[in-house]
């Protein structure tokens, strides 16, 4: 079956960035930059007469900024996925998370390499898979409902002692939805690996703390894992669980990326399986790729309990889909049902 070429509209006030991004995107024969605009207003005018499958939108622009443009796009073209491109700054992170709240499907950091070839390579690595994953989302879901095998266990083997969560594209919103619905009496520690650049993870932790009223922080190396707390892996670091004396602590490392990601969900899942065995509760939320699949196997082998988000409620059903398709999930649930189920599993 021949796939039509994915059409991309680039919106950025910098001609240099537009040039770099165009070169990066055009490295893939299946994607083409069909239009470029220097601010939100020109983008909206362009869309009146042209079509795009995906829009890459700069956050900070004159005339009409990214947020104002995004609100209009979501109103006029709700089915076109929008990827935000932002600078790796505190302000950039804040606005990007606001954009994700408003319906942007994903975000990428703007190229920081001084060398053009490096910048193009970085953009291509971040952007091409994301464009492909999101363009695939707009296509209607096949009507042949494959029945996915789930493990028959309705009850965890042991009382859960820790919750480990993986997420990527669409993750920040899914995390907020799930975590803010978890009841007060749910006190096991929650450790999260969300694919995001540095700076962004700290802002995400602040947003989650605001939404959930639970102590939430970007994890610190050597920190003791406490009940009732949420820990988020910092951008560019893997987060793992370790034991020191009689205490469970967090360790951060910069080992090689796994599945092109650092933080990767894999080391978190694997270390949870190692130390908590059958008292691990794991959730895999929306995200592209299959990061976390090996870690999920370790959890499954040690009789831990795994919930994967379903396809319908995921922005991209890559990571949860991989676990579901491998038959590793105990349950495959819509996002809104995950928190009540976690509460049930912990009160058995």
Secondary structure, DSSP 8 states (H G I E B T S, - for coil): -----EEEEEE-S-HHHHHHHHHHHTTSTTEEEEEEESSHHHHHHHHHH---SEEEEESS-SSS-HHHHHHHHHHH-TTSEEEEEE-SSHHHHHHHHHHHHTT--EEEE----SSHHHHHHHHHHHHHHHHHHHHHHTS---S----------SS-SS---EEEEEE-TTHHHHHHHHHHTS-TT--SEEEEEE---TTHHHHHHHHHHHHH-S-EEE--TT-B--TT-EEE--TT-EEEEEEETTEEEEEEE----BTTBSS-HHHHHHHHHHHHGGGEEEEE-SBSS-TTHHHHHHHHHTT-EEEEE-TTT-SSBSHHHHHHHTT--SEEE-HHHHHHHHHHHH--
